[in-house]
Amino acid sequence: MEGFGQLPLLIMMLLAFYLILILPQTRRAKKEKKFISALKKGDMVVTKSGMHGRVLEVNDNNNTCVLETMAGKIKFDRSAISLEMSSKIIKK
């Protein structure tokens, strides 16, 4: 009977953990997945490594895209494109 007093506290801590850490991360992952799947030719993007470029072609078969940069054409995996950095470029 002594342990039941701590049960509501434990439940509240788990709920706070879920609301503060897990829920925002899943929202961000869904938003990034939607952004990556909506890529099309002509979009300006920034990769997670900082490479800026314009999408030339999107290959749905192997989840890659070809970017045109100042250095030429480079093939990237779609997961290498950053939603946060690309959205800053789009807003400018």
C-alpha positions in Angstrom: 0.0 0.0 0.0 2.9 2.4 0.5 3.9 2.3 -3.2 0.6 3.5 -4.5 1.3 7.1 -3.4 4.2 7.3 -5.9 2.2 5.9 -8.8 0.4 9.2 -9.8 3.8 11.0 -9.6 5.3 8.4 -11.9 2.5 8.6 -14.4 2.8 12.4 -14.4 6.5 12.2 -15.1 6.0 9.8 -17.9 3.3 12.0 -19.4 5.6 15.1 -19.2 8.4 13.1 -20.8 6.2 12.1 -23.7 4.8 15.7 -24.2 8.2 17.4 -23.9 10.5 15.0 -25.8 8.7 12.4 -27.9 5.7 14.2 -29.3 7.7 17.2 -30.8 10.3 14.8 -32.3 7.6 12.7 -34.0 5.9 15.9 -35.4 9.3 17.1 -36.8 9.9 13.7 -38.4 6.5 13.7 -40.0 7.0 17.2 -41.4 10.5 16.3 -42.7 9.2 13.1 -44.4 6.4 15.1 -46.1 8.9 17.7 -47.3 11.2 15.1 -48.7 8.4 13.3 -50.5 7.2 16.6 -52.0 10.5 17.5 -53.6 10.2 18.4 -57.2 12.3 19.7 -60.1 13.4 23.3 -59.6 13.2 23.4 -55.7 16.1 25.2 -54.0 17.4 23.0 -51.1 20.2 22.8 -48.6 21.7 19.5 -47.6 22.5 18.6 -44.0 26.2 19.1 -44.7 25.5 22.6 -46.0 25.6 22.1 -49.8 23.2 24.5 -51.6 21.6 23.6 -54.9 18.6 23.3 -57.1 16.9 19.9 -57.7 17.3 18.7 -61.3 15.7 15.3 -61.1 14.1 13.2 -58.4 14.3 9.4 -58.6 11.6 7.6 -56.6 13.0 4.1 -57.2 16.1 4.5 -55.0 15.2 7.7 -53.1 17.8 9.9 -54.6 17.9 13.3 -56.3 20.3 15.2 -58.5 21.3 18.7 -57.4 22.8 21.3 -59.5 25.4 23.3 -57.5 28.1 25.7 -58.4 30.5 22.7 -58.7 28.2 20.8 -61.1 25.7 18.1 -60.7 25.8 15.9 -57.6 23.6 12.9 -56.7 22.3 12.9 -53.1 20.1 10.6 -51.0 16.8 12.4 -50.2 17.4 11.9 -46.5 20.5 14.2 -46.8 18.3 17.2 -47.5 17.5 19.4 -44.5 14.0 20.8 -44.0 15.2 23.5 -41.5 18.0 24.9 -43.6 16.0 24.6 -46.9 13.0 26.5 -45.4 15.3 29.4 -44.5 16.4 29.6 -48.1 12.8 29.5 -49.4 11.7 32.3 -47.1 14.4 34.6 -48.4 
